[in-house]
Amino acid sequence: MPFGIEEMFFSKTDKRGVIDDFNDVFVRVSGFSGEDLCGAPHKILRHPDMPKAVFWLLWNGLQNDKAVGAYVKNKTKDGKYYWVFALAAPVSDGYFSVRIKPSSEMHEQVIALYKEIRAAELAEKLTAEQSAQRLLARLQDMGFPNYGWFQSAAFGLEYEARQTALKAPPMLDVANTQTASKLTEDLQRELADLAGEFDGAEILTANMKIFAAKLNQGRAVINEVAKNYDLMLRDIQSHLKTLLVPPKSDGIWNMPEGQRAGFMLCGYHLLNEVVHGYEAEKAASGEAVTPEDMHQLHMLRSAYKGQSDKSVDDCVKSALTVQRRIEFLLRMVLGLSTIRIACRVEAGSLRQTAHGLDTIVGRLDEFQDRIETRMVRIQQLATDILMSIGTR
Ligand SMILES: Cc1cc2nc3c(=O)[nH]c(=O)nc-3n(C[C@H](O)[C@H](O)[C@H](O)COP(=O)(O)O)c2cc1C
């Protein structure tokens, strides 16, 4: 059943999923009359191709107070079908769902995925929950650690594809939030790699101590240098660990704050269109928009914006902390340099008797260059995050 990419439809249900409000596009596309829809359970649209896994996830999310984005194939009254990308969320007395026409590449992948999951459900007589676990495992194979990650990626892609199809100017706030989100994940990866460098550095001082043990002259000095270097390394390492916050990927709904910010912001823009469209629709039909309807829509719109802003704030806070801490750690690395120079001086004076110390010092030089380069890169990433958020 065709409908335009510019069209958007919504429905509202009570807590049981019984429809109590909708717009004209919904009536036209579903083929049901307003009387059919009002008071009907939402499952009158259920298409037999739809895996029950998806509805299990939808209800799990809504009942846990989450906004849920999902691809859904629906059945019309006369047996046709239409695909939507739906964004559903809890409101005070029920649930509200906005739908757009899916047009991104992700939709093609999901059609194949749903086919596979539905076939498994029927062949293996899976319960809805078992099937949801199967779906989550397949999403992991596709690179999404959980449903939260998947839905934010899918919604971002659908939103962007729709804007492109409508030849609408790109939404700068969405683009910048997505950039900040990606940079925040890059930043965490860089921090983890830097921590890895420090873990690997223990071998450098261990080698130095082994080397010192073989010396007659200079043993105490080299040992002391190695001990100090070790202490400094450990100190830096423990500061670094406080900055490591791997993106949340456990559970079904967790997602990195940057992704949440983008997801909620797209939700806000969709709701904006719904509010304006609904007002225009009511005005055209001469019907009054009930204050209750509008209130719900406005509340949901501000909730999406509020959650997006909060997640953006979290990204800003973590970028600022990283900037401050790395500045401090760079100063500590300077301290490491002092010890390394002491070691180099010692290597010079022991050159005749201590062959091999030069190589060890050379490794320290390389290590130090690598961590300084990484730290500068991390600072740049933190600055870029703040810049992209600042230009939202
Ligand atoms: C806000 C909201 C929107 C929903 N939209 C749809 C929909 O478009 N299509 C659909 O088949 N089910 C939709 N559902 C889910 C149905 O309530 C129902 O769970 C689903 O059709 C599967 O039916 P079953 O649970 O009896 O198997 C929606 C539920 C809510 C709360």
The ligand as a MOL file (V3000), in Angstrom:
LIG
                    3D

  0  0  0     0  0            999 V3000
M  V30 BEGIN CTAB
M  V30 COUNTS 31 33 0 0 0
M  V30 BEGIN ATOM
M  V30 1 C 2.0710 2.4390 20.4780 0
M  V30 2 C 1.9840 1.0670 19.8830 0
M  V30 3 C 2.0300 0.9180 18.5150 0
M  V30 4 C 1.9490 -0.3410 17.9350 0
M  V30 5 N 1.9740 -0.4380 16.5690 0
M  V30 6 C 1.8220 -1.6370 15.9910 0
M  V30 7 C 1.7530 -1.7680 14.5790 0
M  V30 8 O 1.8740 -0.7860 13.8410 0
M  V30 9 N 1.6040 -2.9980 14.0610 0
M  V30 10 C 1.4780 -4.1210 14.8350 0
M  V30 11 O 1.3170 -5.2160 14.2990 0
M  V30 12 N 1.5420 -4.0290 16.1850 0
M  V30 13 C 1.7050 -2.8240 16.7610 0
M  V30 14 N 1.7680 -2.7470 18.1370 0
M  V30 15 C 1.8710 -3.9840 18.9200 0
M  V30 16 C 0.5780 -4.6790 19.1660 0
M  V30 17 O 0.0130 -4.1530 20.3310 0
M  V30 18 C 0.7920 -6.1950 19.3330 0
M  V30 19 O 1.6840 -6.4460 20.3840 0
M  V30 20 C 1.3370 -6.8620 18.0590 0
M  V30 21 O 0.5380 -6.5840 16.9550 0
M  V30 22 C 1.4850 -8.3670 18.1900 0
M  V30 23 O 0.3370 -8.9370 18.6310 0
M  V30 24 P 0.3870 -10.0980 19.7050 0
M  V30 25 O 1.1590 -9.5290 20.8520 0
M  V30 26 O -1.0190 -10.4280 20.0360 0
M  V30 27 O 1.1020 -11.2140 19.0060 0
M  V30 28 C 1.8290 -1.4960 18.7460 0
M  V30 29 C 1.7770 -1.3410 20.1370 0
M  V30 30 C 1.8590 -0.0780 20.6930 0
M  V30 31 C 1.8110 0.0750 22.1860 0
M  V30 END ATOM
M  V30 BEGIN BOND
M  V30 1 1 1 2
M  V30 2 1 2 3
M  V30 3 2 2 30
M  V30 4 2 3 4
M  V30 5 1 4 5
M  V30 6 1 4 28
M  V30 7 2 5 6
M  V30 8 1 6 7
M  V30 9 1 6 13
M  V30 10 2 7 8
M  V30 11 1 7 9
M  V30 12 1 9 10
M  V30 13 2 10 11
M  V30 14 1 10 12
M  V30 15 2 12 13
M  V30 16 1 13 14
M  V30 17 1 14 15
M  V30 18 1 14 28
M  V30 19 1 15 16
M  V30 20 1 16 17
M  V30 21 1 16 18
M  V30 22 1 18 19
M  V30 23 1 18 20
M  V30 24 1 20 21
M  V30 25 1 20 22
M  V30 26 1 22 23
M  V30 27 1 23 24
M  V30 28 2 24 25
M  V30 29 1 24 26
M  V30 30 1 24 27
M  V30 31 2 28 29
M  V30 32 1 29 30
M  V30 33 1 30 31
M  V30 END BOND
M  V30 END CTAB
M  END
